[in-house]
């Protein structure tokens, strides 16, 4: 049997779907599991050991995407996020069983749907995605193991910068991403001062392609011992995270990558239910998640205490 699981949006959204891939593969070990993902996630999806094949969702090339899915001879599709274009593609692919949330007008293209009302945030995104697997098999085991992303620790960055005896601590301010809540740059720098007090810690400031303005602002304000790094590829970023002790970030893609690698995370979330950790918590062990909601009650001293506890 060939099963297609689709999540064709951003990095963090795709990461929250990995448990769904995991449990479907575990329940159907002889099945071939396909992933339909956006361009930014193709390289990452190819690293997941419970995904057998990856298909690019090219939003600008409807017919090419349709052809690729048809050629895969898919029998079942499970879509964690839907829109009209995806609905048309899967419908025209003649997939017999098409599973999706009962949301938006696009649900008319699917023949097995589940009403979830995710906006109520009765559970997190991972669990909403896992619930879709029950439409394929009501008795499916929804338990999964972390890390969901397993990489060899190649230590490229550590070796290049001669950091063999250092604990790597990543700061990812991430103002250009999808975050709904964030510290100021001044507050990030204050937290970095706490890390810098540890002789065996090395601070690395990381930036994505949308963060160039923040990167330029930061260069003149930070300690010369800090390292600024903009990964060339998503896999380069994953390899650095995999070799790090901790990432401190707003709730955006890199924090979710750290979750998939089961690395310690300190994450900042917006002060509303939809943007909260109740909805967007990472997939690492709960003991490795340190989530803070940005409101008037948040004290940086609380964050600093967590940092010192992790660095000890």
Order of alpha helices (4+ residues) and beta strands (2+ residues): beta-alpha-alpha-beta-alpha-beta-alpha-beta-alpha-beta-beta-alpha-alpha-beta-alpha-beta-alpha-beta-alpha-beta-alpha-beta-alpha-beta-alpha
